[in-house]
Amino acid sequence: MKHQLSKTQRLSYTALFLALSLVLPLAFHAFGVAGRIFLPMHIPVLLAGMLVGPFSALVVGLLGPGLSHLMTGMPPTYAVPLMTLELPVYGVIAGVLYYRLKLHVYLSLIVAMVAGRLVFGLALLVLGMFMNLPYTAATFFSAGGAVVAGLPGVVLQLALIPLLVTAVKRRTR
């Protein structure tokens, strides 16, 4: 995508990535692939940040989990506030590092993923003080926890997102 997108283009692409954040998890679940493992809602948020910018990713990351839950029941209720904190961090950091600062796509992606997972874990720790959650921050970061369970999603993101970003950038030059 061109560096200088019009307001209409930014709005359109943001809406597209928001729609993808709703549809992509449905597609993964339709094929029996768990969202906790492949993290499909993260992909459109990261793409929005890298291709449209941090504000687009912020909007997609903030709205995606709640809308998806209301429309499909996924993610589960307890995960909505956690993901509503995690996903904007992914997208905003990816957007600032790659779209604004022009850092390498892999570096931007890895920093964004680490920061997002840390925010999720911190939110889990805080929310766990007030709610009975299915797992704790310690479980989340343990060898058998969600961080490890999500490694296939991390691999998918590291393989797919740079390819898509490069292809879109090449196509729109």
C-alpha positions in Angstrom: 0.0 0.0 0.0 1.2 3.5 -0.8 2.6 5.4 2.1 0.1 8.2 1.5 -3.3 6.7 1.7 -6.4 8.9 1.6 -8.7 9.0 4.5 -11.3 7.0 2.5 -8.6 4.3 1.7 -7.5 4.2 5.4 -11.1 3.7 6.5 -11.8 1.1 3.8 -8.7 -0.9 4.6 -9.4 -0.7 8.4 -12.9 -2.0 7.8 -11.4 -4.8 5.6 -9.0 -5.8 8.4 -11.7 -5.6 11.0 -13.9 -7.9 8.8 -10.9 -10.3 8.5 -10.5 -10.3 12.2 -14.1 -11.7 12.4 -14.0 -14.1 9.4 -10.5 -15.6 9.7 -11.1 -17.2 13.2 -14.4 -18.7 11.8 -12.4 -20.2 8.9 -9.9 -21.7 11.2 -12.6 -23.1 13.5 -14.5 -24.5 10.5 -11.5 -26.6 9.7 -11.2 -27.8 13.3 -8.1 -25.6 14.0 -8.1 -24.0 17.5 -7.8 -20.3 17.7 -5.6 -20.6 20.8 -3.1 -22.5 18.8 -3.0 -20.6 15.5 -4.0 -17.1 16.7 -6.0 -16.2 13.6 -7.3 -12.9 15.0 -3.8 -11.6 15.4 -3.0 -11.7 11.6 -5.4 -9.0 10.5 -4.3 -6.7 13.3 -0.6 -7.1 12.5 -1.3 -6.6 8.8 -3.4 -3.4 9.6 -0.5 -2.0 11.5 2.1 -2.8 8.9 0.1 -1.8 5.8 -2.2 1.0 7.0 -0.6 2.2 10.2 -0.8 2.1 14.0 -4.2 3.8 14.3 -5.8 1.3 11.9 -4.3 -1.5 14.0 -5.5 0.1 17.2 -9.1 0.2 15.9 -9.0 -3.4 14.6 -7.4 -4.6 17.8 -9.8 -2.8 20.0 -13.0 -3.7 18.2 -12.2 -7.2 16.8 -12.4 -9.3 20.0 -15.7 -7.8 21.3 -17.4 -7.8 17.9 -16.3 -11.4 17.3 -17.6 -12.5 20.7 -20.9 -10.8 20.1 -21.4 -12.2 16.6 -19.9 -15.7 17.0 -19.3 -16.4 20.7 -15.6 -16.5 20.1 -13.3 -15.7 21.9 -14.8 -16.9 25.2 -16.1 -14.2 27.5 -13.1 -14.2 29.8 -10.7 -13.7 26.9 -12.4 -10.7 25.4 -10.9 -8.1 27.8 -7.5 -9.8 27.6 -7.4 -9.8 23.8 -8.8 -6.3 23.7 -5.7 -5.2 25.5 -3.3 -7.6 23.7 -4.3 -7.1 20.1 -4.0 -3.3 20.0 -0.5 -3.6 21.4 0.4 -6.0 18.6 -0.9 -3.8 15.9 0.3 -0.4 17.3 3.8 -1.6 17.9 4.0 -3.3 14.5 2.6 -0.2 12.9 5.0 2.2 14.7 8.1 0.0 14.1 7.4 -1.1 10.5 5.0 1.5 9.0 6.3 4.6 10.7 10.0 3.9 11.6 10.6 1.6 8.6 12.3 -1.2 10.6 12.6 -4.6 9.1 9.4 -6.6 8.9 10.7 -9.5 11.0 12.1 -7.3 13.8 8.8 -5.3 13.9 6.8 -8.5 14.0 8.8 -10.2 16.8 8.9 -7.1 19.0 5.1 -6.6 18.5 4.4 -10.3 19.3 6.6 -10.3 22.5 5.0 -7.1 23.7 1.5 -8.3 23.0 2.0 -11.6 24.8 3.5 -9.7 27.8 0.5 -7.4 28.0 -1.8 -10.4 27.8 0.0 -12.1 30.7 0.0 -8.9 32.8 -3.7 -8.4 32.1 -4.3 -12.1 33.0 -2.5 -11.5 36.3 -4.5 -8.4 37.1 -7.9 -9.7 35.9 -7.2 -13.0 37.7 -7.2 -11.0 41.0 -10.9 -10.2 40.4 -12.3 -13.1 38.4 -12.0 -16.9 38.4 -10.2 -17.6 35.1 -9.5 -20.9 33.5 -5.7 -20.3 33.9 -3.3 -18.0 35.6 -0.5 -15.8 34.4 2.0 -18.4 35.7 0.2 -21.1 33.7 0.1 -18.8 30.7 3.9 -18.4 30.7 4.7 -22.0 31.8 6.1 -24.7 29.5 2.6 -26.1 28.9 0.8 -22.8 28.8 -0.8 -20.6 26.2 2.5 -19.1 25.1 3.8 -22.5 24.1 0.4 -23.6 22.7 0.4 -20.5 20.5 3.8 -21.3 18.9 2.2 -22.7 15.7 0.4 -19.4 15.4 3.7 -17.5 15.9 5.3 -19.6 13.2 2.3 -19.0 10.9 2.6 -15.3 11.5 6.3 -15.2 10.9 5.9 -17.1 7.7 2.7 -15.5 6.3 2.8 -11.8 7.3 6.2 -10.9 5.8 5.1 -12.6 2.6 1.8 -10.7 2.5 3.4 -7.4 3.4 6.1 -7.8 0.7 3.5 -8.8 -1.9 1.2 -5.9 -1.1 4.1 -3.4 -1.1 5.4 -4.8 -4.4 1.9 -4.7 -6.0 1.2 -1.1 -5.0 4.4 0.6 -6.0 
